[in-house]
Amino acid sequence: MSSPTSRRHYAVPLHEAAQGSPTFARLVELTRESAERLLAIESLIPFALRTAVRPGPIEGTSWCLLVDSSAAAAKLRQSLPAFQAKLSSRGWEVTSIRLKVGSGQKSYR
């Protein structure tokens, strides 16, 4: 017999959870947009570095790319103006792109 205060824990699909929380819905939207931005600039990233770059947080008009190593970040830094131009041409207002070197954890795409 369950009491009125007991809670049942069950899996909720992501889209349902997002509908129930405006904050969570915004986070889901920003995550999706960040991934779309990375896809938009992927052709500008040298092929050998593409697996070293992951989409990061969006904060206003600033976007962050997560990079596996400082060497990769140094190479990518040269391409930031081209990245911004490509994003602008696609309708995104990005005034700065930050590169954050991560702990080296790999993301498998």
C-alpha distance (Angstrom), angle and dihedral (degrees) to the residues before:
residue distance angle dihedral
M1 . . .
S2 3.77 . .
S3 3.75 124.9 .
P4 3.81 121.5 -130.4
T5 3.80 90.4 -110.8
S6 3.81 96.0 52.7
R7 3.78 115.8 104.5
R8 3.73 128.0 -146.2
H9 3.76 114.0 -140.4
Y10 3.76 115.6 -147.0
A11 3.76 137.5 154.1
V12 3.77 116.1 -89.7
P13 3.81 121.1 -162.2
L14 3.79 113.0 -111.5
H15 3.80 94.6 -116.5
E16 3.83 90.5 53.9
A17 3.79 92.4 49.6
A18 3.80 90.2 49.0
Q19 3.80 91.5 51.3
G20 3.79 90.0 54.6
S21 3.79 95.6 53.2
P22 3.82 126.1 43.3
T23 3.81 90.3 -160.0
F24 3.78 92.7 52.2
A25 3.81 90.9 44.2
R26 3.82 89.6 55.4
L27 3.80 91.2 49.2
V28 3.81 90.9 51.5
E29 3.82 90.2 49.2
L30 3.83 92.9 50.0
T31 3.80 91.1 48.0
R32 3.81 90.9 51.6
E33 3.81 92.0 46.8
S34 3.81 92.3 49.0
A35 3.81 90.1 53.5
E36 3.83 90.0 48.6
R37 3.80 90.6 51.8
L38 3.78 91.3 52.7
L39 3.80 90.3 50.8
A40 3.81 89.4 50.7
I41 3.82 92.9 56.4
E42 3.80 98.4 33.8
S43 3.81 93.0 102.5
L44 3.84 88.8 57.8
I45 3.81 93.0 54.5
P46 3.81 113.5 89.1
F47 3.80 108.0 -104.6
A48 3.81 93.7 -120.3
L49 3.83 90.9 56.0
R50 3.80 100.1 46.1
T51 3.80 94.6 93.7
A52 3.82 90.1 50.2
V53 3.82 93.7 61.3
R54 3.81 127.8 76.7
P55 3.80 130.9 175.4
G56 3.78 114.6 -98.0
P57 3.78 137.6 -171.2
I58 3.79 125.8 -47.0
E59 3.80 115.8 -141.4
G60 3.79 111.6 -179.2
T61 3.80 106.8 -61.6
S62 3.81 93.2 -15.2
W63 3.80 121.9 92.8
C64 3.78 128.8 -169.7
L65 3.79 127.7 -148.9
L66 3.80 117.8 -158.5
V67 3.79 111.3 -138.1
D68 3.81 128.3 -169.6
S69 3.82 98.9 -138.9
S70 3.78 142.4 18.0
A71 3.81 89.5 -121.0
A72 3.80 90.7 57.1
A73 3.81 90.2 46.1
A74 3.81 90.7 52.7
K75 3.80 91.0 53.0
L76 3.81 92.8 45.8
R77 3.82 93.3 47.8
Q78 3.82 88.1 70.9
S79 3.81 90.0 59.0
L80 3.81 98.6 49.0
P81 3.84 94.8 101.4
A82 3.82 89.9 52.4
F83 3.81 90.4 47.7
Q84 3.82 91.0 51.9
A85 3.81 92.1 47.8
K86 3.82 91.9 50.2
L87 3.80 92.3 48.6
S88 3.80 91.2 47.3
S89 3.80 90.6 51.5
R90 3.81 87.7 54.7
G91 3.81 92.3 52.9
W92 3.80 101.6 -99.8
E93 3.79 117.2 130.4
V94 3.79 103.3 -139.0
T95 3.79 115.2 163.7
S96 3.79 95.5 172.5
I97 3.78 139.7 16.2
R98 3.78 118.5 -157.1
L99 3.79 123.9 -160.0
K100 3.78 116.1 -146.6
V101 3.77 118.5 -168.7
G102 3.80 108.9 -138.6
S103 3.76 134.1 -156.0
G104 3.79 91.2 -87.2
Q105 3.80 95.9 -100.7
K106 3.77 108.8 156.6
S107 3.77 124.1 -129.8
Y108 3.78 114.9 -151.4
R109 3.79 112.8 -143.0
